[in-house]
Structures are given as C-alpha cells and as structure tokens.
C-alpha cells in the first residue's frame, strides 16, 4: 500500500458489519479510484503537481467530513 492509499484509508471509515454500509464504502472507494485518472488533468490545468492535487483533495474531504459531523 502506498502513502496515497494509506491517506485515503485514514479518511474513509472502515467497512462495518452492515451490508448497506459495506456497499456504500465499496462505491466510495470505486469512485475515488475512478477519479485518480483525472488528477493529471487537474494538475495540468492548475499548473501544480499531481501530488499537490491529491493532497488538496484529501485535506478537503477531511475538512468536509469534520464540517458535516458538527
């Protein structure tokens, strides 16, 4: 597992014993994996590195989760 996978795993909740939660979790991970293909395009448009794009997305998601839990 690379550092990006570890970061994503730390942001996403662990799969629970509830089958509905498990399906949502799998869908979320598949969505994230599909979005990785677009990181290069975002980086090019914003003239930043791909790693910066991933870092911003991860921190944004963490901030959004924190905001939504309040």
Short mmCIF file of the C-alpha atoms (twelve columns), coordinates in Angstrom:
data_MODEL
# 
_entry.id   MODEL 
# 
loop_
_atom_site.group_PDB 
_atom_site.id 
_atom_site.type_symbol 
_atom_site.label_atom_id 
_atom_site.label_alt_id 
_atom_site.label_comp_id 
_atom_site.label_asym_id 
_atom_site.label_seq_id 
_atom_site.Cartn_x 
_atom_site.Cartn_y 
_atom_site.Cartn_z 
_atom_site.pdbx_PDB_model_num 
ATOM 1  C CA . UNK A 1  0.000   0.000  0.000   1 
ATOM 2  C CA . UNK A 2  1.395   3.417  -0.922  1 
ATOM 3  C CA . UNK A 3  1.061   6.661  1.024   1 
ATOM 4  C CA . UNK A 4  -1.953  7.776  -1.037  1 
ATOM 5  C CA . UNK A 5  -3.814  4.539  -0.262  1 
ATOM 6  C CA . UNK A 6  -2.984  4.971  3.416   1 
ATOM 7  C CA . UNK A 7  -4.224  8.567  3.371   1 
ATOM 8  C CA . UNK A 8  -7.466  7.575  1.667   1 
ATOM 9  C CA . UNK A 9  -7.937  4.706  4.124   1 
ATOM 10 C CA . UNK A 10 -7.457  7.066  7.049   1 
ATOM 11 C CA . UNK A 11 -10.123 9.438  5.704   1 
ATOM 12 C CA . UNK A 12 -12.677 6.813  4.754   1 
ATOM 13 C CA . UNK A 13 -14.354 4.898  7.569   1 
ATOM 14 C CA . UNK A 14 -13.673 1.204  7.945   1 
ATOM 15 C CA . UNK A 15 -16.135 -1.252 6.448   1 
ATOM 16 C CA . UNK A 16 -18.755 -2.184 9.013   1 
ATOM 17 C CA . UNK A 17 -20.723 -5.372 9.507   1 
ATOM 18 C CA . UNK A 18 -23.788 -3.713 7.982   1 
ATOM 19 C CA . UNK A 19 -24.131 -4.846 4.326   1 
ATOM 20 C CA . UNK A 20 -25.595 -1.467 3.286   1 
ATOM 21 C CA . UNK A 21 -22.663 0.393  4.815   1 
ATOM 22 C CA . UNK A 22 -20.278 -2.024 3.119   1 
ATOM 23 C CA . UNK A 23 -21.863 -1.364 -0.285  1 
ATOM 24 C CA . UNK A 24 -21.632 2.411  0.240   1 
ATOM 25 C CA . UNK A 25 -17.994 2.039  1.274   1 
ATOM 26 C CA . UNK A 26 -17.155 -0.015 -1.817  1 
ATOM 27 C CA . UNK A 27 -18.936 2.512  -4.053  1 
ATOM 28 C CA . UNK A 28 -16.980 5.344  -2.410  1 
ATOM 29 C CA . UNK A 29 -13.659 3.606  -2.985  1 
ATOM 30 C CA . UNK A 30 -14.533 2.814  -6.606  1 
ATOM 31 C CA . UNK A 31 -15.481 6.466  -7.145  1 
ATOM 32 C CA . UNK A 32 -12.158 7.616  -5.712  1 
ATOM 33 C CA . UNK A 33 -10.229 5.149  -7.852  1 
ATOM 34 C CA . UNK A 34 -12.006 6.388  -10.985 1 
ATOM 35 C CA . UNK A 35 -11.207 9.994  -10.056 1 
ATOM 36 C CA . UNK A 36 -7.480  9.270  -9.806  1 
ATOM 37 C CA . UNK A 37 -7.389  9.168  -13.592 1 
ATOM 38 C CA . UNK A 38 -8.329  12.842 -13.650 1 
ATOM 39 C CA . UNK A 39 -5.622  14.055 -11.242 1 
ATOM 40 C CA . UNK A 40 -3.202  14.596 -14.122 1 
ATOM 41 C CA . UNK A 41 -5.726  16.793 -15.928 1 
ATOM 42 C CA . UNK A 42 -6.416  18.856 -12.802 1 
ATOM 43 C CA . UNK A 43 -2.700  19.264 -12.127 1 
ATOM 44 C CA . UNK A 44 -2.079  20.415 -15.663 1 
ATOM 45 C CA . UNK A 45 -4.953  22.922 -15.610 1 
ATOM 46 C CA . UNK A 46 -3.906  24.383 -12.264 1 
ATOM 47 C CA . UNK A 47 -0.186  24.209 -13.066 1 
ATOM 48 C CA . UNK A 48 0.565   22.261 -9.885  1 
ATOM 49 C CA . UNK A 49 1.937   18.785 -9.237  1 
ATOM 50 C CA . UNK A 50 -0.252  15.680 -9.157  1 
ATOM 51 C CA . UNK A 51 0.761   15.072 -5.541  1 
ATOM 52 C CA . UNK A 52 -0.482  18.561 -4.621  1 
ATOM 53 C CA . UNK A 53 -3.831  17.793 -6.248  1 
ATOM 54 C CA . UNK A 54 -4.144  14.602 -4.183  1 
ATOM 55 C CA . UNK A 55 -3.088  16.407 -1.010  1 
ATOM 56 C CA . UNK A 56 -5.698  19.136 -1.541  1 
ATOM 57 C CA . UNK A 57 -8.421  16.571 -2.247  1 
ATOM 58 C CA . UNK A 58 -7.599  14.552 0.847   1 
ATOM 59 C CA . UNK A 59 -7.479  17.595 3.130   1 
ATOM 60 C CA . UNK A 60 -10.682 18.946 1.564   1 
ATOM 61 C CA . UNK A 61 -12.513 15.693 2.173   1 
ATOM 62 C CA . UNK A 62 -11.313 15.572 5.784   1 
ATOM 63 C CA . UNK A 63 -12.442 19.172 6.303   1 
ATOM 64 C CA . UNK A 64 -15.838 18.423 4.727   1 
ATOM 65 C CA . UNK A 65 -16.345 15.364 6.940   1 
ATOM 66 C CA . UNK A 66 -15.451 17.410 10.018  1 
ATOM 67 C CA . UNK A 67 -17.886 20.146 8.990   1 
ATOM 68 C CA . UNK A 68 -20.705 17.682 8.286   1 
ATOM 69 C CA . UNK A 69 -20.287 15.959 11.658  1 
ATOM 70 C CA . UNK A 70 -20.820 19.222 13.572  1 
# 
